[in-house]
Amino acid sequence: MKKFRIILDVVMTCLFIVLMGYYITDNAVHEILGTITFVLFIIHNIINIKWYKSIFKGKHNFQRTFHIIINLLLFIAMLGMMISGIMISSDVFDFLNIRTTMFGRSLHMISTSWGFILMAIHVGLQITGMMNKLNAKMKNSTLEYVYYFILVLLIGFGIYSFISLRLWEEMFLLTHFKFYDYEQSTILFYLKYIAILFTISFVIYIIFNLIKKIKNKRL
């Protein structure tokens, strides 16, 4: 079951990144992939139903509370994506005869942009074990400085990508239309989103790793 969860999460993450490139895929393909992603999200929540049942049980420290808030916000964002996707659908859900409105487009834009950021934070909360093992393996190895150089490079590219893609405009509805650079290569476009995902995830990992170390020193 653990391997299935990991595969499911990886597939969902990859699909989410692909969906960010609406102009790259055909609209019908975009809607089909979006529907598949939401179905996988439902499956993800079903197999993790015990987590929802345990929300109000036990002690709630900062990390657990933060984790709960992020997961609930991500759940809301995913619902917003699917509802708005159905509202503006012109292929998969066209049979519903729902008239596309600016509200539907705006809801899709804000829920998608926040959903991506929240997903990146969620990933950051999940990679602690993996990153600790990787850091321990690289420390004092012949590739240590190469490893740190790559991390800095990725984070720098992630910050640059966030700025160049102007994601905050979508997150806070400072624009009502998403503008794409059609001359930009497809590979570079997706690399930017991957870099943003990595940067946010890594920053979250670092923050909570520092909090854990500070708490351990106080004990």
Secondary structure, DSSP 4 states (H G I P E B T S, - for coil): -HHHHHHHHHHHHHHHHHHT-TTTS-HHHHHHHHHHHHHHHHHHHHHTHHHHHTTTSS---HHHHHHHHHHHHHHHHHHHHHHHHHHT-SSTTGGG-PPP-HHHHHHHHHHHHHHHHHHHHHHHHH-HHHHHHHHHHHTTSTTHHHHHHHHHHHHHHHHHHHHHHTHHHHHTTS-SS----TTS-HHHHHHHHHHHHHHHHHHHHHHHHHHHHHHHHH-
